[in-house]
Amino acid sequence: MRKLVIWNLMTLDGYFEGTKPWDLDFHMLAWGDELEHYATELGKEGDLLIFGRKTYEGMAAYWPTATETSDITAYMNGIAKIAASRTLDKADWNNTRVVGDIVAEVKKLKEEPGKTMFVFGSAEVADVLLKAGLVDELRICLVPVVLGSGNPHFKPAAEQRPMKLIDSCPLKTGAVILRYEPANPA
C-alpha cells in the first residue's frame, strides 16, 4: 500500500506562507546543504506529487523555466503530478493531470503499487486529506522565525488530531525537520 506524506516548511507560529500568496522568503532561513540533501532524498522516495490549485499554479509557473540545473529541477519537471481542483480544465505542466475529487483519487491510488505520494505546500488539500484519514505521515521543516501573520498550515478543525513523533532532525540553520504519523490511524 502506498504512503501519503505531507511535506512543508512552516514558521514557529504555524504559517506556511506570509500574508500574500507565495510570500516564502522565510524558506531561505532554513535552506542550506542539509535541507537541499533532504529534498533530494525525498525525490528518491516519491513518484507522485499532489498540489492544490494555487500551489500547482505557482509551481507550474516556476519549475518549467527554472534556470538552475539541479536534481531538484529535473525531479519537479519529470515526476507525475496531480493538480487537485474543481475549477481547472487542464494542466499544462509536464506529467500533470487535474483531479476534481482528491479524496476518492487518493483512496484509489493508495491501493495501487508505487512509491510514496507527497503533498507539497497546498494547505487546503493537506487539510482535506488529513480530515479524510488518508495521511500516513507529516514532515514539517520548522523554520526558526515568527512571522506574526500569514496563511496557517493547519486549518481549524472540529476535533483534535493527535500525532506521534517518529523522528526529529535539527539542521545547522536552526531549522528542525519533524516527522509525525497520526496517533490514531484511520
C-alpha positions in Angstrom: 0.0 0.0 0.0 1.4 3.4 -1.0 2.0 6.1 1.7 0.8 9.6 1.6 3.1 12.2 3.1 2.6 15.9 3.6 5.8 17.9 3.3 6.1 21.6 4.1 8.2 24.3 5.6 6.4 26.2 8.4 7.2 29.1 10.8 7.3 28.8 14.5 3.9 30.4 14.7 2.4 28.0 12.2 2.4 29.7 8.8 3.4 28.1 5.6 3.4 31.4 3.7 3.2 35.0 4.6 0.2 37.3 4.1 0.4 37.3 0.3 0.4 34.2 -1.9 4.0 32.9 -2.5 5.4 35.0 0.3 8.1 32.4 1.1 11.2 34.4 1.8 11.4 32.8 5.3 12.4 29.5 3.5 15.8 30.9 3.0 16.4 30.9 6.8 16.2 27.1 6.6 17.8 26.5 3.3 21.3 25.1 3.2 23.2 22.0 2.2 21.4 19.8 4.7 17.9 20.8 3.5 18.9 20.5 -0.1 20.2 17.0 0.6 16.9 16.1 2.3 14.9 17.4 -0.6 17.0 15.3 -3.0 16.4 12.2 -0.9 12.6 12.9 -1.0 12.9 12.7 -4.8 14.2 9.2 -4.5 11.3 8.2 -2.2 8.4 9.5 -4.1 6.8 9.0 -7.5 3.8 11.4 -7.4 3.3 15.0 -6.2 -0.1 16.3 -5.2 -0.9 20.0 -5.3 -3.9 22.2 -4.7 -4.8 24.6 -7.5 -3.0 27.6 -6.0 0.2 25.7 -5.3 0.1 24.0 -8.7 -0.2 27.3 -10.5 2.8 28.7 -8.6 4.9 25.6 -9.2 3.9 25.4 -12.8 4.9 29.0 -13.3 8.3 28.5 -11.8 9.8 25.0 -12.4 9.4 24.5 -16.2 11.6 27.6 -16.8 13.8 27.4 -13.7 17.3 28.5 -14.6 19.3 26.4 -12.1 20.2 23.0 -13.2 19.8 20.6 -10.3 18.5 17.2 -9.4 15.5 19.0 -7.8 14.6 20.9 -11.0 14.8 17.7 -13.0 12.7 15.9 -10.4 10.0 18.6 -10.2 9.6 18.7 -14.0 9.8 14.9 -14.6 7.7 13.4 -11.8 4.0 12.6 -12.2 1.8 15.3 -10.6 -1.8 15.9 -9.7 -3.5 19.3 -9.5 -6.5 19.0 -7.2 -9.0 21.4 -8.5 -12.7 21.8 -9.2 -12.0 24.8 -11.4 -9.0 23.9 -13.7 -9.9 22.4 -17.0 -6.4 21.3 -17.9 -2.8 21.3 -16.7 0.0 22.3 -19.0 2.9 21.4 -16.8 4.7 18.2 -17.8 3.2 14.9 -16.4 0.3 16.7 -14.7 -3.4 15.8 -14.6 -6.3 17.5 -13.0 -8.4 15.7 -10.4 -11.7 17.1 -9.0 -12.3 14.6 -6.2 -8.9 14.3 -4.5 -10.2 12.2 -1.6 -11.5 9.5 -4.0 -8.4 9.7 -6.1 -6.0 9.3 -3.2 -8.1 6.4 -1.8 -7.7 4.6 -5.2 -4.0 5.4 -5.5 -3.2 4.2 -2.1 -4.4 0.7 -3.1 -2.1 0.7 -6.2 1.6 -0.2 -6.3 4.0 2.6 -6.3 6.3 4.8 -4.2 5.3 7.5 -1.7 2.9 10.2 -2.7 3.8 13.7 -1.5 1.6 16.8 -0.9 3.9 19.8 -1.2 2.5 23.1 0.2 -1.2 23.0 -0.5 -2.5 23.6 3.0 -6.2 23.2 2.0 -5.6 19.9 0.2 -3.5 18.7 3.1 -6.4 19.6 5.5 -8.9 17.7 3.4 -6.7 14.6 3.2 -6.0 14.8 7.0 -9.7 15.1 7.8 -10.4 12.1 5.5 -7.8 10.0 7.4 -5.6 9.4 4.3 -2.3 10.9 5.6 0.3 8.5 6.7 2.9 11.0 7.8 3.5 14.7 8.2 7.0 16.1 7.6 7.4 19.6 8.7 10.6 21.7 8.5 10.1 24.1 11.3 11.8 27.4 10.3 13.3 29.5 13.2 11.2 32.6 12.6 8.0 34.2 13.9 6.1 35.9 11.0 3.3 37.3 13.1 0.7 36.8 10.4 0.2 34.8 7.2 -1.5 31.7 5.9 -1.6 28.9 8.5 -0.5 25.5 7.6 -3.1 23.8 9.7 -6.7 24.8 9.3 -9.3 24.9 12.1 -10.8 21.5 12.9 -13.8 20.3 14.8 -11.7 17.8 16.7 -8.1 17.1 17.8 -5.8 15.0 15.6 -3.1 13.6 17.9 0.2 12.9 16.3 3.1 10.6 17.3 6.6 11.8 16.8 8.6 9.5 14.5 11.8 11.5 14.2 13.4 14.9 14.6 16.5 16.3 12.9 18.0 19.7 13.7 19.7 21.5 10.9 22.8 23.8 11.1 20.5 26.7 10.1 18.4 26.3 13.3 15.5 24.7 11.4 14.2 21.3 12.6 12.7 18.6 10.4 9.9 16.9 12.3 8.3 13.7 11.3 4.9 12.7 12.7 2.3 10.0 12.0 -1.3 10.1 13.1 -1.6 8.6 16.6 -4.9 7.0 15.6 -4.6 5.9 12.0 -7.9 5.7 10.1 
